[in-house]
């Protein structure tokens, strides 16, 4: 930490001082003008609670929401990558019908507000799929079992499993449009000479994609895909509108029950910042390592 501050020059200290003065002004304005009473000492209890009967700590409402957000983001990113890769390949297809269908899907999602897209997919696709597969009944059966610790580790409380799946499907379908365009750009960046060379040695179109095009394209699109994954984590907050109990939804519940408006939302913002900033630093280091190799 001391080495970090040694790199600061006088303009950095000026900017830091201005920022501290600004946040200090906001702090005292809220406390004075709004007559708001800060209760920061209660926030840790909503992150980690103490069970008096069992005499052990448990994940309270904010930590439960953070865990749900992380689960949804991981599963949705994997599904979005699969769907986006298919869409990216379809966008580069020689078949005009396939190209137009893929482009219609992408343009539809990229030019409509996310909130509208979330509601459309939830009511007309995700919820219908859950009802068709009877996932709610299956999840309740798992929740009644005694040895469901593994299920709860990966999916949280199993009674809310359908809600989790709804959030994953809806978020993945929305984000796949952006992933598809990234994959399409990566595929089109591969020189045509390499494709012609693959065909000259007898490779089929599928073999050309599998062994020549996609490995190189995926390596090139890692940085934008990493940024899209970070955006997906922030976009997951929209799922609170369809009652998916992730971090934002849990924060709304906390604010409604405790009236700690600023403490709850500042803590939630800090959670999002730590996760997203930490991932951005990890991805930056991985990118540097890949450039050196």
N, C-alpha and C positions, 0 to 999 in steps of 0.2 A: 504493500500500500504506500509506503514512504517513497519508494522508487517511482511509483506512478505520479505522485505529486511533484517529484523532482523534475519531471518533463514539462511542467507547466511554465509558461512565460507570462509576462505581465498582462497581455490581452486575455489569456485564459482565466487569470484570477479576477479580472474585471467582469468578464461574462459570468463567472461563478458567483461573484458578489451580487450582480444584477438579478440573477435567478433566485438567489437566496432572499434578496429583498422583496422580489415579486411574490414568492410563495409566503413569505412572512406577512406581507400586506394582505394577501387573500385569507390567511389564517386568522388574523386579528379582525378583518372585516366580517368574516362569518361569525366569529365569537362575539363581536360587539354589535354590529348592525342587526344581525338576525337573532341576537340573544340566544345563541346556540351553546349548549353545554356539551363539551367533548367528553366521551366516555371510552377512551382508548383501552382502559384497563379491562374492559369486558370482551374485547375482540379476541384475545388468545383463547378464551373459553369456547368461542364459536369455531375455532380451528381445531383444537384438541380439547375434548371434554374429559372430565374425570367421573368414572362410574363408581358411586359410593358403595354400592352393594358388592360389585365384583372387585373393587379396589384396583382398577386398571384404567389406563387412558384409552379413549376411543376417538375415531375420526368424527368430528362434529360437522355441522351443516356446510361450512365453507370448504373444508377439506374433502367432504363427500362430493361437492360440486366440482372441485378441481380434479378429483380422480375421474369423475364422469366425463369431464371435458377432455382429459388426456386419452381416455379409452375411445371416445367418439372420434377424436382427431386421428388417432392411429389407424383405427379400422376404416374410417372414411377415406383417409389418404391412400391406403392400399387398394380399396375398391375404385377410387377415382383414378389411380394410376393404371389399373387394368382397363377400365372403361376408356380412359383418355388415350391409352396406347392403341386400342381398337379404333377409336375415332380418328386419331392421327394417321393411322395406316389407311383408313377409309378415305380420308381427305386427299391422299396421294394416289388413290386407285385410278387405274386406266378406265374403269367403268364409270360412265357419266352419271348413271342413276345412283350408284353408291356414293359418289362424290357429292352429289346434290343433297342426298338425304343426310349425310354427315354434316355438310355445311349448314343446312337448315336447322339441325339440332343445335349446332354451335352458335349460330347467329341468334337464334331464339333465346337462348339462355344468357348470352353475353349482352343483350340489349334490352333486358327486362329487369326491373329492380329485384334484388335478391329476396326481399320479403314476399313479393308476389309469387316468385318461383317456388319458394319454400311451401307456401300454402297450396299451390297447384299440385306439386308432387306429393305432399302429405295426404291430401284428401282424395286425390284421384289415382294414386299409385301405391304409395307406401302403406297406408292404412288398409287398402284393399288387399294387398299382398299378405299382410299380417293376418287378416281375417281369413283369407283363403287357406293359408298354411296352419291356421289354428295355433299360432305361437303363444297366445295368451294362456290357453289351457295347459300347454306343455310347460311353460315357464312356472305356472303355479304349482304344477306337480313337482318340479325340481326344487322350488322354494320350500315345500313341505318336507323334503328329505333332510335327514340329519347331517349327512356327509356331502354337503354342497359347497364346501370351502373353496374348491378349485373353480367352480362356476362363478362364485361371487368375486373371486380375485380377478377373473377376466371380464366379467360383465356386471359387477356390482350386485345390488339387491335384485334377485331373480324375478320378483313380482313386477319390477319395472323394466324387465327385459324387452317387451314389445316397444316401449317408449325409446329405449336405447337403439334398437334396430331401426325404428322409424327415423331417428335422427341421423344414423349412419347412412341409410339409403338416400335420404333427402339431400344431405350435405354432399355425398359422393356424386350424385347425379348433377348437382349444380357445379361442383368444382371440376368435374370431368371435362366440361366444356373448355375451361382454361388450360387444363393439362393437355387436352387434345391439340390445341393450337401450338403449344410448346413442342409437343412430339412432332407435329407436322413440320414446324420450322426446322427441327433437328434432322428429320429425314430429308428434307429438301436441301439441306446444307451439304449433304454428301455429294461429291463430284459425280457427274454422270459417267465419267470414264470408268469408275470402279464398278458400276452396275453393268456397263457394257462388257467389261472384262469378265465379270461373273457369268454373264450369259454366254460368252465365247467359250468358256470351259464346260458348258453344259448344265449350269445350275438352273433350277426352276425359279419361278418368281418367289415362292415361299422360302427356298434355300437362300436366295439372294438377300431377302429381308432378315432371315435368322442369323446368317453367318457374316454378312458383309455390312448391311445398312444399319440395322438396329443396334448392334454393339457400339458402333461409332457414334450414332445419333444419341444414344442414351448417355454416353460419356460427355457429349457436348451440352446436353440439356440439364445436367445435374444442378448447376447454379440456379437457373430459373425455376426448376422443380422444387428446390429447397425453399426459395422465396415463396412459392405457391403453397407449400406445406405450412409455412408460418402464417400466411394469410388465411389458410383454412382454419387454423386454431382460433384466430380472431373472428372469423365468420361463424364459428360454431355458436357464438353468443346469440345469433338470430334464432337458433332452435328453441330458445326460451319462449318464443311466441306460440309454439305448438306444444307447450308444456313438457318439453324434454328437460329433465331435471339436471342440467349441467350447472356450471358455476354462476352464470348470470341469473338463471332461474332461482337458484338457492339464495343469491344475494337479494333478489326481490322479496323472497320469503322472509329473510332476516330483517330487512328494512321495515316490512309490514308489521312484524311482531315486536321489534325492539325500538323502532324509530331512530336508530343510529344511521342516519342517511349518509353523512359524509364519511364516517369511519368505515362503514361496510363497503361503499363503492371505491374508496381509496385503497382499501385492502384488496379488493377484487382486481383493481387496475394494477396493483403491485404484483399480484399472482400472474396475471397475463404478461406483464412486462418481464418478470423473471424467466418464465417459460420461453417466451418468444426471443428475448435477447440472448438467453443461454443457448438456444438452438441456432441462432444466427452466428454466434461465435464458433460453435462446433462445426457448422457447415463451412464457415470461412477457413477454418484450419484444415478440414478435409479437402477443400478446394485447392489450398496451397500445396498440400501433399501430393495431390493428383497432378498438379502442374509440374512438380519437381521430378516425378517419375517418368 
